[in-house]
């Protein structure tokens, strides 16, 4: 009788680092930075913990990679995406609409804000905030506003953004009345961006 030789199971190829980063970001949105842990993420992704250690030294390295990916996408790339809009009035309005319509990144920002005291999170949050505010100030200055007024309007716009997503994350019923997000953002833009409505 011939002996049946079973082939050993092929080891699963480790997920890409990007897959782990995306899973960590999704978990941060749902439960916060402190919830990021290797074992539950591996289970959610259907892989072993070995897949994680193929790409990352430890949990902190994954959190850092998730924060770096967010910072690149939401801070550095913002200038590339919207800086080319020549009309500063239009640039500000487009930027406001884009920021409020990007639910995933708004909620990620809100989750990071809750963890602003975490030494891993604080520098990323601070740099992102400084870049976003500077970009806003520059656009308001391009409208001919004074430095002080440009800073005030940029801060008001950013505070409206931060507050909206913090409420959406922590008490979604508080913003449930906003059934027309475009109308809400339009009113905000009309209040902050001087000149003709677009």
N, C-alpha and C positions, 0 to 999 in steps of 0.2 A: 504494500500500500504506500503510495507516494506521500511524503511528508509535505504538508501544506506550509508554505513559508509566507507568512504575512509580512507585508512591507511595514516597516515601522512608520508611525504617523509622521508626516512632514511637519517640522516646527512651523508654527504660524509666523509669517513675516511680521516684524514689529510695525506697529502703526508709525506713520510719519510724525515728526515732532509737531507739525502743524495740527494734526488731528488731536494730539494731547492738549495743545494750547487752546484749540477751539472748545474742547470738552471742559477744560478748566475755566475758560471765560464764561461758558454757559452756566456752570456751577456757581461761579461768582455772582452772576446776575441773579440766580434763583436764591442762593443762600449766603452769599458773602465770601470774602477772602478766607476767613477762618475755616470754612467748610471744605476747602481744597485738600484732598487726601488721596494718596496713590491707590489704595485698595478699592474704594468705591468707584473711582474713575475707571480703573481697569475693568471692574465688573460691568459698568455702564457701557464700556466700549467693547466688551466681549473678548478681552485679551488677558494675558497674565501680567503680573507685576513686572516680570522680566522685560516685557515690551517697554515699560516705562523707563527702566534702568538702562535700556539700550540707548536712550536719548538724553536722559537727565540724571544728574548726580543725586538729586534729592528733591523733595517737595518745594523747597524754597527756589530751586532753579526753575521749576515749572511755573511757579507764581511769577518769578521775574520775567520769564519768557512771555507769559500772558500779558503782563504789564507793558513790556517792550513792544509787543505787537499792537496793543491798543494805542500806545503813545505814538507809534509810527503812523498808524492809520488815522487817528483822530487829532493829531497835533501837527506833525511835520507835513503830512500829505494835504492838510486843509489848505495851506498856502498854495500848493501846486494845483489843487482842484478849483479853487475860487479866486486866487490871486490874479488870474488872467482876465477876469471880467473887468473891463476898463471903466465902466460907469460905477463909481463908488456907491451910489444910491441903489442901483440894481444888485451890486455885489452883496451889500448888507441884507437886502430883502431875500435874495437867493440863499444866502448863508443861514439866515434865520429859519426859513422854510426847511432847508436840508437838515439842520440840527434837530428841529422838533419832529421831523418825520422819521428820523433814524432811531426808532424805538430801542433796538438792541443796544446801541452804543450809549444812548441816553440812560438806560437802566444800568449799564455797566458802570458808567460814570457815577451814578447815584450809589451803587454798591461800594465803589471805591471811596466815595465821600464819607460813608459810614465808618470806613476803616482808615480814615485820614491820620489817626494817631499811630498806625502801624508803620514801623520804620521802613518796611519793604515798599509800602504804598505811597507814603508821604512825598518822596522826591518826584515820583511820576505824576502824581496829582498836582503838585505845585508847578512843575514845568509845563504841563498841559494847560493849566489855568493861566499861567503867565503868557504863554504863546497865544492862546485864544483871545485873552484880553488885549494884548498888543496888536493883534490882527484887527480886532474891532476898533481900537483907538485909531489905528492907521486909516481905516476906512472912513470913520467919522471925521477925522482931520481932513481927509481928501474932499469932504463936502464943504470945507471952509470953516468948520467949527474950531473954537479955541481948544487948546490942549485940555483945559479943565472940563469943558463941556463934553469933549470927545470921550474923556475918561469916564465921566459920569454916565453917559449914555451906553458906553460899552459895558460898564458894570451893571447897569439896569438890565440890559439884554441878557447878560450872563447869569445874573441872579434869577431872572424869570425862567431861563432854561434849567438852571440847577434846581430851583424850587419845584418846577413842574415835574421833573423826573424823580425828585426825592418823594414828592407826594404820590406819584404814580407807583413807586416801589413800595412805600410803607403804608399808604392809605389810599388805594386806588378809588375808593368810593368818593373821596374828596374831589377828584377830577372827573368823575363820571358824568357830570353835567356838561363837560366839554365834548359834545357830540360832533362838532364841526371843528376839527383841529386846524384846518386851513383858515377858517374864519377867525379863530382865536389868534393864530400867528399873524394874520393880516392886520388885526386890530393892534397887536403889539408892535408890528413894523410901522404901522401908520403913526403910532404914538412916539416911536423912537427915531424914525428916519425922516428928517425934514424934507420938504419939497413935494413935487407931484407924486401922486399914488401910481403904482405900476400895476 
